[in-house]
Amino acid sequence: MIDLGCAALPAPEPWLTRSVQGALEALPPYAHTHGDYPAGLPALREMLAERYTARGIPTMPEQIMVTTGAMGAIDAICHLFAGRGERIAVESPSYANILQLMREAGARLVPVAMAEGLAGWDMDRWRQVLRDAAPRLAYVVADFHNPTGALAGEDQRRQLVDAARSAGTVLVVDETMSELSLEPDLAMPRPVCGFRTRRSTVITIGSASKAFWAGMRIGWVRAAPDVIRSLVAARAYADLGTPVLEQLAVNWLLNTGGWEAAVDVRRQQARENRDALVAAVRRELPGWEFEVPRGGLTLWVRTGGLSGSRLAEVGERVGVRVPSGPRFGVDGAFEGYVRLPFTVSGAVAEEAAVRLAAAARLVDTGAGAGAEVAHPFVA
Ligand SMILES: Cc1ncc(COP(=O)(O)O)c(C=O)c1O
């Protein structure tokens, strides 16, 4: 099976091994404590705060909570802000697992359609939806959006913050993909929270999963100190805290320059994979349409009128796992799409495209009846 379910890459060695060795060396003083740090290790909170400050967003350690991945961050945010029946505005399409997490928290999702291609955020639409629905939260992935790969420009960022403030909506910005720029000459826009005004609430989420390795399960939240205190209380009955050793490993990476070196490896891998996948899909499936994103880890592909759900189901049978478009939508939207991540290269990317083309032929001739096997791991 060629698994294109998860948009996540293998660990960038030797940095995983080195960071774990560094963590082991730093561990002894922590072994004398109770080991429960519901807001995160002070050293890592400080380090993450310094990094925001260096990006032009002055941040104190009290504004940071370390979480169990970005998923843990969103879970705590939903607990705190979006009780049962509360509305959350989401990009349509958006990241499948977070949509599902929000549904399971009992939230009512209010989809805001993304513009075609890589244009991303249609601000007239956002303003109207936020004004009309006045949702409690709005969740956006402004940096290399999953699944489309779109990157919000500074004007879109400013307007998103402004529209959320006018509607009294808390803006949650997921920066999980932010370090995965794949073009050396691409100037990254200022972080969305840099456009915050005094009366707006912007909560930023980060993660080591895409920049480094999903197996670390380290994420974080940046918000006002009072929001962080409430989030720490909100997570208390879920996971109590994030493993100390992994926090020390990320802290080691951030302190030694290992993080930057690992991100470079990541970008190189992702760039090569993207180019291989794009070439293979263009060759094997010339009727499928997509834009080539300048960063992130995913291609959002229109499947020439074929059902994405049936492609996913038949793909399982011909040896390629892909999540269908509706996993990324609200109420069955995006049936004519699949998401392809840049996780395979060279001959494997070519074989993946060959298998997808075989699945497409079966679906096209009606031989692919059945329901998508809802494989849980869509990252
Ligand atoms: C936009 C986005 N947010 C969050 C996640 C999950 O992140 P984590 O592994 O840190 O929980 C992913 C993983 O694919 C993602 O793409």
The ligand as an ORCA input file, in Angstrom:
! r2SCAN-3c Opt
* xyz 0 1
  C      -3.121     22.533      9.630
  C      -2.826     21.432     10.590
  N      -3.084     21.599     11.887
  C      -2.825     20.640     12.784
  C      -2.325     19.420     12.391
  C      -2.072     18.381     13.437
  O      -0.901     18.733     14.062
  P      -0.264     17.930     15.283
  O       0.375     16.707     14.704
  O       0.711     18.899     15.851
  O      -1.367     17.589     16.240
  C      -2.041     19.192     11.054
  C      -1.520     17.901     10.602
  O      -1.634     17.544      9.455
  C      -2.308     20.225     10.130
  O      -2.061     20.072      8.828
*
